[in-house]
């Protein structure tokens, strides 16, 4: 039974900060892998300035190289609109794995706006990673008033505990604090507005062919065609 951390986001673009917190969280929590779920869309972020999905996946693949990190756009295949529904589908598809949701303190600060956020917390444990400038807002957030009752020591979820008795029940909240990492996707876009062009196969052409790290299907800018699945996926 693998222990897997899930980090969802736009990855517009992915950067070294994503890699760093993923590896730190994997070490702190005794994870076997971290899965980056690149969202086809995010209702809490503007569409303007959002690079095409394949280019965001390509940037994530570049950052995840030679690390126990899988990059996936599986939400496009699921056709799920909300994080809660994505997690239900993941647990159904991978019933033998244990999952923990990884998110930065900036997301905890607005977690109460996510669709059925309490159901997300009941679905799997949550690990919140400190981020400079957001920690005080996160601790004062309405969601924290509810989640704080389920705060647990990190050791209750890690390899330091007896693996046969380690408690991965939910709701459970653990807080992780690493050395501050100031990198952000918005700062990268501001400094390099044409970052996505680096992931084109040739100037003016589309992104190089990529396969999903979980489904192994080709990732394109087109909606997934099976059944009713379409590019309507959103986070949260």
N, C-alpha and C positions, 0 to 999 in steps of 0.2 A: 504494500500500500504506500504510494508516493505521497509526500507532503508538498503541496504546490501553493505558492503565493500568486495571487492574481492582481495585476496592476493594469487598470483600464484608463484610457484617455485618448485624446486626439493625436498625440505625438506629432505635433505640427510645428517644428519637427521633433523627433526624438533627439536627445542629447546626452552628454556624459553624466548629467545629474540623474537621469532615469536609471542609467546603468549602475551608478554608484549606490543609490538607495536600494536598488534591487539586490545587489550583491551583499550589502550590509544587512538588509532584512533577512536574506537567506541564511547568512551566518548566525544572526541573532536568534532566529526562530528554528534553526535546524531544518531548513527546507531542502528538498531534492531539486526543485526547479522553480523558476518564476515564469509565468505566462504573461506576456504583454498583449492585451486585447486592444487592438487599434480600432477605435469606433468609427463607423462610416459617417456619423454625425453626432453633434452634441447640442441639445436644445438650450443649454446655458451659455453657449458661445456663438458669436455671429458667424454666418456662412461666409461672409466676405473675408478673404484672406486665408481660407481653409484650402490647403493644397489637396489635389486628388488623392484618393485612398492609396493607390499603388505607390505613390511617391512617399507618403507618410510611412507606409509599411517598409519601403526600401530604406528609409532613414533609420527605422527601428532595427531592421536586420543588420545594418552597418554597425550600430551601437551594441548590438547583442552578440557580435562575433566572438567566438571562442569563450563563451560564457554559458552557464546552465540556464539560458533564457530562450524561450520559444516565442516567436512573434506570430500572431494570428489575427485575422479579420473574420473570425467565425460568426460574429453577430450578423454579418451580411448573409451568411448561409442560413442562420437560424431565422432571420426575419424578425428578430425581437426588437421591440421599441425601447424597452427600459432595462436597466441593469438587473433589477429583481428577476425579470423573466429570463434574461441571459443566464443568470446563476442557476435557476431552476433547470434549464436545459443542459447546462454543463454538468451538473450533479447527476442528471439522468443519464447522460452519455458516458460519463466516467464514474460509475458508482463505486469503484474500488479505490478512488483517490480521495485524499482529504485536502480541502481548500481553505485558504485564509485570504481575506480581502485586504489588499494593501492600498493605503491612500495617504496623501499628504495632509498636513494640518489645514491647508487652504481649502480642501474639499470637506473636511469635517466642519469648518466654519459655515458652510452652506448646505450641509447634509440634509437639513430639515426640508429643503426644497426638492429633494429627489423623490421620485415616485415610489410610494410605499417603502420609505426608508427603514421603518421598523422591521418590515418583512426581510429586508436585506440583512439586517443585524440578526434576525432570528435564523437566517439561512446558513450563515457561516461566521466564524470569528472575524474580527476586524483588527488590523494593526495600523495605527496612525503614526506617521513619521513626521517628526517636527520639521517645520520650515521657517526660516527667518522671516519675521514680519507678520506671521499668521498665528503663532501659537497662542497668544492671549485671546485673540478673537475665537479661536477654536474652543478653548476651555470655557469661554463664556457663551458659546452657541447654544441655542435651544436643544439641539440634538444631544449635546453633551450632558445636559441635565438628566436625560433619560438613560443614555449610554453609560454615564458615570457609575451607575449602580452595578454594572457588570464588569467593572475594571478588574483585570486579573494580573498577577505577576507574570513576567515573560517566561519564567521557568516552568509555568504550568502548561505551556504549549511547546516547549523545546525538547531537543534531544537530551537535555540534561536530566529530564524526568524519565522515569521508567517508561519505555515506549509502549509497553502493554497497558499502562495506566494513565498515560498522558491524556489530559482532558481537552478534546477539541469540540466540545459542545458549544452551542450558541444560545443566546447572546453572550459574547465575550469580547472585551476590549483590552488591548494592550497598547501602551504608548512607547514608542521607540525614539530615542534622541541620539543623533550622530553629529559629527562636526558639521556646521552649517555649510550648505552648498548653494551659492547665490545664482547658479545658472537657471535660466528660464527660457521656454520656447518663445515667449513674446519678445524678450530681449534679442534673441537670435534672429527673429524675423525682422526686427527693426534694424539690426546691424547688417543683415544680409537678406533683403527682400526676395532675391532670386535663388534662395537656397535649393528649392525643389528642382531647378534646372540641372543640378549636378547628378540627379538620378534618372535622367533621360538617357535612352540608348544612344541617340544621336541628337544634335541640336535640332529642335523643332519636332522631334519624334516623341513617341510615348516612352513610358518607363520600361526598363528591361523586364523580361518575364520573371515573375516570382511565384513560388508556390507557398501556400499557407503552411505555417509550421505545425498546425494540428490536423487539418483536413487534407493537406497536400494538393488542394485544388489551385489552379492558376488564379491569381488575383488580378482583376482588371477594374477599370473604372465603370464597367457596366453593371447594372443590378444583377444579382444572382437570379437565375431564371427558373429554378425548380419550384413548382407549386406557386404559392402566394408570397414566397420570400422575395423581397425587393429592397431597394436602397432607401428604406424608411427607418432604418435603425437609428436610434438615438441613445445618448447617455445624458442624464442619468435615467 
